Amino acid sequence: MPSVPPIPMAFNLIGINTVPDGVVGVYTIFSSRYEPVYVGKGYIKERLLRHLGGDNPCILERKPTSFTYEINSNPDNREKELIFRLKPFCNQRIG
C-alpha cells in the first residue's frame, strides 16, 4: 500500500494520458461526489481508455469524474481488497 494517498486525476482523455504507458496496477474510478464507481486492475492507461470509450456501460451511467491508481506488479489481492472495502457501484462482487 502506498505511504501517501493517491491524488485523484480527471476521468477524461487529458487525465488518463498522464498515466505512463505499460504501467500495471489497480485503479478506482469515482463519481463527482467521490463515490466509488469501479475498481479494476491491469494495464492502467489502456483499461481506463477502454472504460472512457464505453466498454462497461455501468461506469459511464454513473457519470465518473475522477480516478486514482496504484502501481503494483501483482494487483489481484489489492483489487479484491479495494472492492471489499469501497464497495464500488459497478463491481461489488469480488472475483
C-alpha positions in Angstrom: 0.0 0.0 0.0 1.4 3.5 -0.8 2.6 5.7 2.0 0.6 8.7 0.8 -2.9 8.7 -0.6 -3.3 8.7 -4.4 -4.1 12.0 -5.9 -7.4 12.0 -8.0 -7.0 12.7 -11.7 -9.7 13.8 -14.1 -11.5 10.9 -15.8 -11.1 12.3 -19.3 -8.6 11.9 -22.1 -6.2 14.5 -20.6 -6.2 12.9 -17.1 -5.9 9.4 -18.4 -3.0 10.4 -20.7 -1.0 11.4 -17.6 -0.7 7.7 -16.7 2.5 6.3 -18.2 2.1 3.6 -20.9 2.5 0.0 -19.9 2.1 0.6 -16.1 0.3 -2.3 -14.3 -1.7 -1.9 -11.1 -5.1 -1.1 -9.7 -7.3 1.8 -10.3 -10.5 3.2 -8.8 -13.0 5.4 -10.8 -15.1 7.9 -8.8 -18.3 9.9 -9.3 -18.4 13.7 -8.8 -19.3 13.0 -5.1 -16.1 10.9 -4.8 -18.3 7.8 -4.6 -16.5 4.7 -5.9 -17.9 3.6 -9.2 -15.5 0.9 -10.3 -12.2 -0.8 -9.2 -10.1 -2.6 -11.8 -6.7 -3.9 -12.5 -4.3 -4.4 -15.4 -2.5 -2.0 -17.7 -4.0 1.1 -16.1 -3.9 3.5 -19.0 -5.3 1.0 -21.5 -8.1 -0.1 -19.2 -9.1 3.5 -18.4 -9.2 4.4 -22.0 -11.5 1.4 -22.7 -13.8 2.5 -19.9 -13.8 6.1 -21.2 -14.8 4.6 -24.5 -17.8 2.9 -23.0 -16.7 -0.8 -22.7 -18.6 -1.0 -19.4 -21.9 0.9 -19.7 -22.4 0.9 -15.9 -19.3 3.1 -15.4 -20.4 5.8 -17.8 -24.0 5.7 -16.4 -22.6 6.8 -13.1 -21.0 9.9 -14.7 -17.5 9.4 -13.4 -15.3 12.4 -12.9 -12.0 11.2 -11.4 -9.8 8.2 -10.8 -6.8 7.2 -8.7 -4.3 4.4 -9.4 -1.6 2.4 -7.7 1.3 0.7 -9.5 1.5 -2.9 -8.5 3.1 -5.8 -10.4 0.7 -8.3 -8.8 -2.6 -6.4 -8.4 -5.0 -9.3 -7.8 -5.1 -9.1 -4.0 -5.2 -5.3 -3.9 -8.1 -5.2 -6.3 -10.1 -7.6 -4.1 -9.2 -5.5 -1.0 -10.4 -2.3 -2.6 -13.6 -3.9 -3.9 -14.4 -5.3 -0.4 -13.6 -2.0 1.3 -15.0 0.5 -1.1 -18.0 -1.5 -2.5 -17.9 0.3 -5.9 -21.3 0.6 -7.6 -20.3 -1.3 -10.8 -18.4 -4.2 -9.3 -19.5 -5.1 -5.7 -18.8 -8.8 -6.4 -15.2 -9.9 -5.7 -13.7 -12.4 -8.2 
